[in-house]
Amino acid sequence: MPAPTQTTAPVTDKEPDGFDFAGAAEVLTDAAARAGAAIMQHYGTADVEFKDDKSPVTCADRESEAIILAALAGFAPDVTVISEETFRGAPKSLPDRFFLVDPLDGTKEFIHKRSDFTVNIALIESGQPRFGLVYAPARALLAVTIAASKAVEVKLSPNKAGAELRGLSAKPLHARAANETGLTALVSHSHLDADTEAFLAKLKIAGRSSAGSSIKFLAIAKGEADVYPRFGPTMEWDTAAGQAVLEAAGGSVVDTDGRPLRYGKVEQGLRNPSFIARGRAGP
């Protein structure tokens, strides 16, 4: 495969059903830059609280969420938003189209001053993640879908004044096909378990590394790794944006029965089953 070319992030037209990928990418890139600045202002200094489920939360989570929710309200005021920090239990039903937001995915990594935490924003439509944005402010790395089957990465430093995607240099994301000599596997920093080890033991693994948050989806989308199994608990906002980016890059995210991971599972409280994220199926 020829090396991806560097281009200025393009402005794409609306899809036939009216979803404006280009507009969403522009508005939410700007919001992500500002949210990233708010997060990094508290990097290494944020006071930690614990929610009812014992997961940590900081003022960085809340400030990031406020910025993103305001941006979504301006861009798509009629679309329902489910966001982690304002989530108070799954509704009885959800519309066909809604946003999922994790304003700071990888709070534990953030607290410990690692760089693998992200801002996640996804649009769900008919149970599938359609648009996705993943931003790692400590790495100045943004990945975003700019069309139905096209994702790009750009270098984006946190900026409280925001940013314009169309002025940034963008590189198309392409997941790689599995290498017959062995796979590079990714595992979670905080949730490596016996089921994961048993799954990896069945594969030909040439190397492995650990990471937090949606960074693992991005590594596969960038062609730097091949497989990420997750058998521990996750919520839909943890995975939707990364799945959207990875699928647009040619990869997949499926449950243990091989079915695409789906969203809007109100009967499960928006909890995910176990899943496996992979690169391209073949050469």
Secondary structure, DSSP 4 states (H G I P E B T S, - for coil): -PPPPPEEPPPPPPPTTS--HHHHHHHHHHHHHHHHHHHHHTTTT--EEE-TTS-EEEHHHHHHHHHHHHHHHHH-TTSEEEEGGG--S--S---SEEEEEEEEE-HHHHHTT-S--EEEEEEEETTEEEEEEEEEGGGTEEEEEEETTEEEEEE----TT---GGGSEEEE--PPBPPTT-EEEEEESS---HHHHHHHHTS-EEEEEEE-TTHHHHHHHTTS--EEEE-S--BHHHHHHHHHHHHHTT-EEEETTSPBP----GGGTTB---EEEESBS--
